[in-house]
Amino acid sequence: MPDEFISYFSPELVDEVIERCKILIAASPEQTKYRRDIGNAYFKKGLYPEALAAFIEAARLDPRDTSMLLAVGRCHELLGNIEAAVAAFETAKIQKPEWPDTYFWLGKIHFAAGRIAQSKECLLHTLQLNEQFGDALYILALVYEKEGNLAEAIATLKKLIALPPFLVRSQNPFPYEPELLFDDPVLLNETIRQMESFFRTNTGFTDIHFKLGMAYRRKGLKDKSMAEFRKALQINPNFHLARHYYWHWEDDDSSPE
């Protein structure tokens, strides 16, 4: 399955995120968040060596951030550093054995390397942890096909087709934080415009509803902000940040007067 990222942000705004992160990193070199954000922005642009360097530094600053280990592994995979990718994913698995994503990426990379039995074991474990993991179902169907078990391959694909559309898409269209752009009124308005445009043709992205809610919040548009937080919570009732801002509008300095 090719890695295709939906992006509702123009390249110019992605470049703006990178430039702002560079400034913030220069001012606060020990701040992990900025390393993570610039790494995600580089990754979005396909600049995998630069993304890898940023993620490695973020992981050094916070060795317990398992998400950064997964990001390191993804970059290594895309750069063809298969064993380095496996090592990063294995470390992530030790830190967070309950995370299905870790087993999925291991299963995917084992499949690409022709290690079918290991791939199958990882993918089955992924689905034990999350039976609706669409990408894992897809790769597992390919595993069954490789084994010559066409009946299981077809049955697995039927499970994938039966998933709600938003569960099939695991990629985050905008994994870095748009709040980096909120201090500039022009960029804030453009951020809102592009997110609104995205939702005219896409649904089911909890995180983007939350980010759009935060953008409205910065502009003081309480009704619109609350509506987006509510949509995020309807999709994922356990989205704690969305719940927090839904009930605590005036909680910090970023809220309007």
LUMTORNU-578924 format. One line per field, with one value per residue: residue number from 1; residue in one letter; y, x, z of N, C-alpha, C in turn. Coordinates in pm, whole numbers, plus 50000, padded with zeros to 5 digits. Each point is the difference from the previous one (the first is absolute). Layout:
N
n NUM,...
res A,...
n_v Y,...
n_u X,...
n_w Z,...
ca_v Y,...
ca_u X,...
ca_w Z,...
c_v Y,...
c_u X,...
c_w Z,...
***
This chain:
257
n 1,2,3,4,5,6,7,8,9,10,11,12,13,14,15,16,17,18,19,20,21,22,23,24,25,26,27,28,29,30,31,32,33,34,35,36,37,38,39,40,41,42,43,44,45,46,47,48,49,50,51,52,53,54,55,56,57,58,59,60,61,62,63,64,65,66,67,68,69,70,71,72,73,74,75,76,77,78,79,80,81,82,83,84,85,86,87,88,89,90,91,92,93,94,95,96,97,98,99,100,101,102,103,104,105,106,107,108,109,110,111,112,113,114,115,116,117,118,119,120,121,122,123,124,125,126,127,128,129,130,131,132,133,134,135,136,137,138,139,140,141,142,143,144,145,146,147,148,149,150,151,152,153,154,155,156,157,158,159,160,161,162,163,164,165,166,167,168,169,170,171,172,173,174,175,176,177,178,179,180,181,182,183,184,185,186,187,188,189,190,191,192,193,194,195,196,197,198,199,200,201,202,203,204,205,206,207,208,209,210,211,212,213,214,215,216,217,218,219,220,221,222,223,224,225,226,227,228,229,230,231,232,233,234,235,236,237,238,239,240,241,242,243,244,245,246,247,248,249,250,251,252,253,254,255,256,257
res M,P,D,E,F,I,S,Y,F,S,P,E,L,V,D,E,V,I,E,R,C,K,I,L,I,A,A,S,P,E,Q,T,K,Y,R,R,D,I,G,N,A,Y,F,K,K,G,L,Y,P,E,A,L,A,A,F,I,E,A,A,R,L,D,P,R,D,T,S,M,L,L,A,V,G,R,C,H,E,L,L,G,N,I,E,A,A,V,A,A,F,E,T,A,K,I,Q,K,P,E,W,P,D,T,Y,F,W,L,G,K,I,H,F,A,A,G,R,I,A,Q,S,K,E,C,L,L,H,T,L,Q,L,N,E,Q,F,G,D,A,L,Y,I,L,A,L,V,Y,E,K,E,G,N,L,A,E,A,I,A,T,L,K,K,L,I,A,L,P,P,F,L,V,R,S,Q,N,P,F,P,Y,E,P,E,L,L,F,D,D,P,V,L,L,N,E,T,I,R,Q,M,E,S,F,F,R,T,N,T,G,F,T,D,I,H,F,K,L,G,M,A,Y,R,R,K,G,L,K,D,K,S,M,A,E,F,R,K,A,L,Q,I,N,P,N,F,H,L,A,R,H,Y,Y,W,H,W,E,D,D,D,S,S,P,E
n_v 49880,50086,50077,50029,50123,50008,50107,50070,49988,50121,49973,50115,49950,49889,50074,50066,49882,49957,50114,49995,49872,50035,50104,49922,49915,50103,50042,49881,49978,50011,50077,49886,50073,50096,49913,49962,50127,50038,49894,50025,50126,49967,49917,50097,50070,49884,50090,49871,50032,50114,49931,49907,50097,50061,49886,49974,50129,49996,49884,50066,50106,49911,49919,50050,50086,49903,50104,50053,49892,50007,50129,49972,49902,50085,50095,49917,49962,50125,50006,49888,50062,49880,49960,50121,49985,49874,50046,50106,49922,49920,50109,50048,49878,50009,50125,49969,49889,50099,50058,49995,50131,49973,49914,50098,50099,49922,49975,50129,50031,49908,50043,50126,49949,49955,50056,49912,49900,50076,50031,49876,49959,50096,49970,49871,50030,50071,49902,49931,50095,49996,49938,50133,49947,50093,50072,49958,50021,50112,50029,49969,50066,50088,49989,49996,50103,50052,49965,50058,50068,49978,49894,49988,50010,49929,49910,50016,49995,49901,49963,50017,49943,49916,50045,50083,50087,50072,49873,50001,50131,49961,50056,50076,50067,50033,49922,50112,50088,50024,49976,49939,49993,49975,50031,49950,50112,50033,49946,50061,50107,49991,49979,50091,50082,49956,50011,50115,50032,49954,50057,50073,49931,50021,49883,50005,50119,49924,49974,49993,49933,49933,49983,49971,49923,49960,49987,49949,49923,49993,49985,49925,49907,50030,50041,50053,50055,50029,50042,50050,50051,50039,50038,50055,50044,50036,50031,50071,49934,49934,50092,49983,50037,49933,49902,50011,50026,49893,49954,50031,50078,50045,49883,50059,50050,49882,49991,50041,50131
n_u 50086,49988,50098,49872,50044,49881,50009,49943,50130,50005,50088,49943,49886,50026,50044,49887,49939,50070,49978,49876,49998,50066,49919,49895,50054,50032,49878,49946,50132,49963,49923,49955,49899,50091,50084,49900,49963,50127,50017,49883,50042,50124,49942,49915,50114,50015,50038,50014,50114,49943,49894,50079,50079,49887,49951,50119,50009,49876,50034,50109,49927,49920,50088,49906,50026,49914,49920,50104,49998,49867,50014,50094,49923,49898,50079,50049,49874,49959,50103,49929,50001,49980,50123,50038,49914,50038,50125,49964,49937,50106,50076,49926,50012,50125,50005,49934,50004,49928,50098,49886,50023,50062,49906,49916,50078,50014,49868,49982,50097,49953,49879,50040,50053,49876,49994,49937,50065,50111,49979,49964,50101,50074,49954,50007,50118,50030,49943,50080,50091,49981,49884,49993,50120,49949,50108,49983,49870,50035,50100,49915,49911,50098,50015,49869,49995,50104,49927,49924,49972,49944,49950,50111,50069,49907,49999,50133,50001,49914,50082,50100,49933,49974,50125,49961,49973,49964,49958,49972,49978,50126,50027,50079,49900,50007,50109,50043,50038,49879,49999,50100,49890,49950,50126,50000,49927,50089,50103,49952,49969,50122,50048,49917,50033,50124,49988,49935,50090,50090,49926,50011,50114,50029,49987,49974,50056,50001,50128,49952,49893,50085,50086,49895,49958,50127,49994,49878,50051,50109,49906,49970,49997,49939,49893,50079,50073,49894,49951,50121,50011,49874,50033,50109,49922,49922,50112,50060,49910,50112,49965,50094,50090,49931,49990,50131,50031,49925,50052,50119,49908,50002,50049,50041,50122,49991,49917,49896,50003
n_w 50000,49903,50045,50004,50003,50057,49925,50097,50027,49951,49903,49966,50045,49932,49898,50021,50014,49895,49937,50044,49967,49891,49995,50022,49913,49921,50033,49972,49990,50127,49923,50049,50040,50000,50058,50078,50019,50011,50079,50058,50005,50037,50088,50028,49997,50066,50091,49968,49937,49960,49961,49949,49956,49964,49950,49948,49970,49952,49944,49963,49970,49944,50061,50083,49904,50018,49989,50065,50077,49999,50025,50090,50045,49991,50051,50092,50018,49996,50083,50022,50118,49944,50025,49961,49901,49978,50016,49927,49913,50007,49999,49900,49950,50038,49952,49889,50074,50052,49933,49933,49997,50114,50033,49965,50047,50107,50004,49978,50086,50086,49967,50005,50113,49979,50121,49927,50059,50004,49872,49972,50075,49947,49880,50028,50055,49892,49932,50081,49982,49869,50011,50016,50013,49920,50024,50125,49986,49942,50083,50099,49928,49986,50132,50020,49916,50066,50104,49907,50112,49882,50062,50074,49887,49937,50099,49997,49868,50019,50099,49914,49901,50100,50012,50098,49902,50108,50024,49871,50016,50005,49881,50069,49945,50128,50012,49940,50089,49952,50132,49936,49926,50119,50025,49878,50006,49908,50067,50107,49928,49948,50123,50049,49902,50015,50132,49989,49909,50084,50094,49892,50000,50128,50062,50131,49983,50109,49973,49877,50041,50077,49900,49925,50100,50008,49867,50001,50093,49924,49907,50107,49904,50113,49936,49907,50096,50075,49883,49977,50122,49982,49877,50053,50099,49901,49934,50095,50075,49970,49911,50093,49907,49909,50088,50025,49873,49983,50113,49949,49948,50123,49967,49888,49985,49935,50103,49928,50000
ca_v 50120,50120,50098,50123,50091,50107,50125,50116,50119,50030,49988,50123,49996,49900,50068,50097,49922,49965,50119,50041,49902,50028,50114,49955,49907,50081,50067,49899,49876,49881,49981,49885,50023,50065,49899,49910,50069,50020,49867,49966,50085,49945,49872,50032,50045,49893,50022,49899,50015,50111,49955,49902,50072,50069,49901,49943,50098,50002,49877,50016,50091,49933,49859,49925,50038,49886,50045,50040,49877,49958,50093,49963,49876,50029,50064,49899,49912,50070,50021,49869,49949,49907,49949,50113,50018,49892,50027,50107,49946,49904,50080,50054,49890,49978,50112,50004,49873,50006,50082,49918,50058,49946,49868,50018,50041,49884,49906,50055,49998,49859,49958,50057,49930,49861,49916,49987,49947,50106,50102,49951,50002,50139,50055,49938,50062,50133,49990,49964,50125,50089,49919,50088,50064,49976,49974,49866,49905,49999,49927,49860,49938,49974,49887,49879,49977,49950,49862,49919,49980,50101,50013,50093,50131,50061,50027,50115,50119,50031,50072,50136,50073,50023,50105,50138,50060,50073,49906,49946,50099,50016,50111,50130,50094,50112,49953,50102,50084,50127,50113,50074,50106,50077,50136,50086,50000,49954,49856,49941,49997,49903,49868,49971,49984,49872,49893,50000,49944,49856,49932,49995,49874,49894,49990,49898,50030,50058,50096,50124,50074,50064,50108,50108,50060,50084,50118,50086,50048,50111,50116,50037,49953,49896,49904,49914,49920,49897,49903,49911,49913,49903,49901,49915,49910,49903,49897,49935,50051,50001,50106,50077,50142,50058,50011,50106,50133,50015,50041,50103,50096,50109,49935,50048,50131,50000,50024,50143,50073
ca_u 49914,50085,49976,49947,49958,49908,50045,49918,50083,50085,50143,50051,49975,50091,50130,49990,50017,50141,50078,49969,50061,50144,50018,49968,50106,50118,49976,49978,50050,49964,49855,49972,49883,50036,50069,49896,49921,50077,50016,49875,49990,50094,49945,49891,50058,50080,50142,50014,50123,49982,49901,50065,50089,49918,49938,50105,50030,49885,50006,50111,49956,49895,50012,49878,49897,49993,49958,50119,50065,49927,50034,50136,49988,49937,50099,50098,49935,49988,50136,50058,50081,49901,50033,49989,49856,49956,50053,49920,49867,50012,50014,49866,49916,50036,49946,49853,49952,49856,49974,49990,50078,50135,49996,49966,50116,50089,49943,50012,50138,50035,49939,50080,50129,49977,49992,49854,49952,50013,49901,49868,49991,49985,49872,49893,50004,49943,49854,49952,49994,49903,49946,49959,50120,49981,50124,50045,49917,50045,50127,49975,49943,50112,50073,49925,50015,50136,50000,49912,49873,49914,49874,50025,50029,49872,49925,50063,49964,49860,50000,50049,49896,49888,50031,49961,50107,50103,50088,50096,50106,50073,50095,49956,50025,50086,50043,50065,49903,49972,50008,50122,49965,49886,50036,49990,49859,49983,50020,49889,49884,50026,49989,49857,49941,50039,49935,49858,49994,50024,49882,49893,50010,50052,49939,50053,50133,49981,50104,49985,49890,50055,50089,49916,49940,50100,50019,49884,50016,50095,49930,49890,49873,49968,49901,50065,50100,49930,49944,50107,50036,49890,50015,50114,49957,49905,50079,50084,49960,50115,50093,49997,50025,49877,49905,50049,49973,49856,49945,50083,50028,50089,50097,50137,50017,49970,49858,49974,49945
ca_w 50000,49998,50106,49942,50106,49965,50060,49966,50017,49886,50030,50061,50144,50055,50009,50109,50123,50011,50034,50137,50089,50006,50091,50136,50043,50032,50128,50106,49938,50077,49995,49913,49915,49874,49920,49949,49898,49877,49941,49930,49881,49902,49954,49908,49874,49943,50032,50105,50080,50094,50099,50087,50091,50099,50088,50084,50105,50091,50079,50096,50105,50078,49961,50026,49903,49909,49868,49927,49954,49881,49893,49958,49924,49871,49913,49961,49901,49872,49948,49968,50112,50053,50133,50093,50022,50089,50134,50060,50031,50112,50122,50027,50049,50141,50078,49995,49942,49976,49882,49878,49890,50001,49938,49859,49921,49993,49904,49865,49955,49981,49873,49891,49998,49965,50120,50002,50128,50100,49967,50038,50146,50044,49954,50080,50133,49980,49994,50133,50076,49933,49891,49892,49946,49858,49929,50040,49925,49860,49988,50034,49880,49910,50058,49969,49856,49980,50049,49917,50071,49939,50076,50112,49942,49963,50124,50066,49922,50029,50128,49972,49928,50091,50097,49965,49920,50074,50069,49904,49981,50126,49995,50049,49893,50041,50130,50082,50069,49932,50093,49968,49905,50050,50041,49883,49961,49861,49998,50075,49910,49893,50063,50013,49866,49940,50075,49962,49865,50013,50051,49900,49925,50086,50132,50088,50051,50133,50036,49923,50063,50120,49960,49949,50119,50064,49916,50029,50138,49998,49944,50087,49944,50097,49951,49901,50071,50075,49905,49954,50112,50015,49893,50036,50107,49945,49934,50101,50132,50091,49961,50125,49977,49946,50112,50090,49945,49987,50130,50064,49893,50041,50089,49992,49939,49857,49979,49983,50115
c_v 50124,50094,50130,50087,50104,50127,50113,50127,50019,49984,50125,50001,49895,50061,50101,49930,49968,50121,50044,49902,50022,50113,49956,49904,50076,50067,49901,49863,49872,49972,49892,50029,50059,49905,49905,50066,50020,49867,49958,50083,49952,49870,50024,50040,49891,50016,49906,50007,50111,49963,49903,50069,50070,49902,49935,50094,50009,49878,50006,50087,49937,49853,49918,50037,49893,50043,50044,49879,49947,50090,49971,49874,50022,50064,49899,49907,50066,50028,49869,49941,49901,49957,50111,50028,49895,50027,50108,49949,49902,50074,50061,49893,49970,50109,49995,49872,50000,50081,49913,50053,49939,49865,50010,50034,49888,49899,50046,49988,49856,49948,50050,49928,49851,49906,49980,49952,50106,50111,49959,50005,50142,50057,49940,50060,50143,49995,49946,50125,50098,49929,50084,50078,49969,49965,49861,49893,49990,49920,49853,49926,49968,49883,49869,49966,49940,49854,49907,49972,50105,50019,50098,50140,50073,50036,50123,50129,50039,50074,50145,50084,50037,50111,50133,50069,50066,49908,49942,50093,50023,50120,50127,50104,50115,49972,50102,50100,50132,50120,50080,50121,50099,50143,50099,49997,49948,49848,49927,49987,49897,49857,49959,49973,49863,49882,49991,49938,49849,49927,50004,49868,49884,50003,49903,50024,50075,50113,50132,50081,50075,50120,50118,50071,50093,50128,50098,50062,50121,50126,50046,49957,49881,49896,49903,49909,49885,49892,49902,49906,49891,49892,49905,49897,49899,49886,49920,50058,50007,50106,50103,50149,50069,50018,50115,50138,50023,50055,50114,50100,50101,49950,50055,50129,50003,50020,50150,50061,49977
c_u 50089,49963,49956,49946,49907,50054,49910,50080,50090,50146,50056,49978,50088,50139,50001,50017,50147,50082,49974,50060,50150,50029,49978,50106,50126,49986,49988,50044,49963,49850,49967,49891,50038,50076,49899,49922,50078,50026,49877,49982,50094,49945,49889,50053,50082,50149,50038,50132,49987,49900,50064,50091,49921,49938,50103,50034,49886,50001,50114,49957,49894,49997,49874,49885,49995,49959,50119,50079,49930,50034,50140,49995,49940,50099,50104,49941,49997,50136,50070,50088,49916,50032,49996,49854,49947,50046,49918,49862,50005,50015,49866,49909,50029,49939,49849,49946,49851,49965,49990,50086,50139,50005,49965,50124,50103,49948,50016,50143,50050,49942,50083,50133,49984,49993,49851,49948,50007,49898,49861,49981,49976,49863,49883,49996,49944,49848,49939,49983,49898,49948,49956,50117,50005,50128,50055,49919,50047,50129,49981,49937,50109,50084,49930,50011,50136,50011,49917,49865,49901,49870,50017,50029,49870,49919,50055,49968,49854,49986,50044,49892,49885,50027,49938,50116,50110,50092,50104,50119,50071,50093,49937,50030,50094,50053,50072,49895,49976,50007,50129,49969,49898,50035,49993,49855,49975,50013,49890,49876,50018,49992,49854,49937,50032,49940,49852,49982,50018,49872,49881,49999,50049,49929,50081,50139,49989,50097,49983,49882,50052,50087,49922,49930,50097,50026,49884,50013,50093,49934,49883,49863,49951,49903,50062,50103,49935,49943,50107,50046,49894,50009,50116,49959,49896,50072,50081,49966,50115,50104,50001,50024,49875,49897,50040,49961,49851,49940,50077,50047,50107,50117,50141,50006,49965,49852,49975,49949,49850
c_w 50000,50113,49936,50111,49943,50065,49956,50017,49880,50039,50069,50151,50069,50016,50115,50135,50022,50044,50143,50100,50012,50097,50145,50053,50037,50136,50115,49949,50074,49999,49898,49898,49865,49909,49935,49887,49871,49932,49922,49874,49890,49940,49898,49863,49931,50022,50115,50076,50104,50110,50098,50101,50110,50099,50093,50114,50100,50090,50102,50117,50090,49961,50022,49907,49891,49859,49916,49951,49875,49881,49946,49913,49863,49903,49952,49893,49862,49936,49967,50107,50081,50142,50105,50031,50096,50142,50070,50040,50117,50133,50039,50058,50147,50088,50010,49938,49969,49875,49875,49885,49990,49929,49852,49918,49992,49898,49857,49948,49982,49868,49882,49985,49967,50119,50034,50135,50109,49977,50047,50151,50052,49963,50077,50140,49993,50008,50128,50085,49943,49876,49881,49940,49850,49925,50033,49927,49855,49983,50034,49882,49898,50050,49966,49851,49969,50043,49912,50063,49952,50075,50115,49948,49967,50124,50071,49926,50021,50133,49980,49933,50093,50101,49957,49929,50081,50076,49906,49986,50133,49998,50053,49892,50039,50139,50087,50048,49926,50093,49982,49912,50056,50038,49884,49950,49858,49992,50076,49911,49888,50053,50011,49864,49943,50077,49966,49862,50003,50041,49903,49925,50086,50134,50085,50054,50132,50028,49926,50051,50124,49961,49942,50116,50071,49918,50019,50139,50004,49946,50086,49950,50082,49944,49900,50066,50074,49908,49952,50112,50018,49891,50030,50105,49952,49931,50101,50137,50100,49965,50114,49978,49944,50110,50093,49946,49976,50129,50065,49895,50038,50083,49991,49919,49852,49973,49992,50129,50009
***
